Amino acid sequence: MYRVGLPGWKIAARAGIPMLVRVDVHYDPEVKSYWTTSPDLDGLIVAGNTIDELLHEAKLGIDGLMELAL
């Protein structure tokens, strides 16, 4: 596996090497919701009411942003 953001990550991704993306998960107690950002992938900001929903949305967001980046 190769991490998004490291030198040559786009070449590795195009070659089919699995990519790792770091995400920071936050919880907002006022609205009882989770949200995430990524230091590796600019533009990734997703939210969900549960961790499972957040993970699902994050995967969709990552897929879309990776497709745009490549």
C-alpha positions, 0 to 999 in steps of 0.5 A, a space after each residue: 500500500 502507498 499513501 496519498 500525498 507521498 511523492 509519486 502517489 498518482 503514478 502508484 494509484 494509476 498502476 493499481 497499487 492500493 492507496 492509504 488515505 489518512 482521515 481525521 474524525 471529529 465529533 460535534 456534541 451540539 448536533 450529535 454528528 461526526 465529520 471528517 477531513 483529510 490532511 492527505 486529500 484536499 477537499 474531503 469534508 464529509 459528515 454522518 450521524 453515526 460512525 458507519 454512515 461517516 465511513 460510508 460517506 468518506 469512502 464515496 468522497 475519497 473515491 470521487 476525489 481520487 478520480 478527479 485527482 487522477 
